[in-house]
């Protein structure tokens, strides 16, 4: 029983390690999120201005099994996302609260 647990945890750790998204994945994901249901002109603006802004203003803390991305938006405010299993988790309520301030 204990051996199965150790093997399962080991396999999970390997899967997490190989699916830990990098900085380019994060920038691409942000661009896709912002372009959802937008017209072509907005999509071009996102590609030309927003994605490069996120690339320049985002720091990545690589924990090898997952990554934490912190993007400074303005006035010292930042958005935090977690990258794990080639996916990103962003607290959208927190993001909306920051934007509305």
PyMOL commands that set and color helices and strands:
alter all, ss='L'
color gray80, all
select helices_A, chain A and resi 2-18+23-35+40-56+92-100
alter helices_A, ss='H'
color red, helices_A
select strands_A, chain A and resi 58-62+67-72+78-84+87-90
alter strands_A, ss='S'
color yellow, strands_A
deselect
rebuild
show_as cartoon
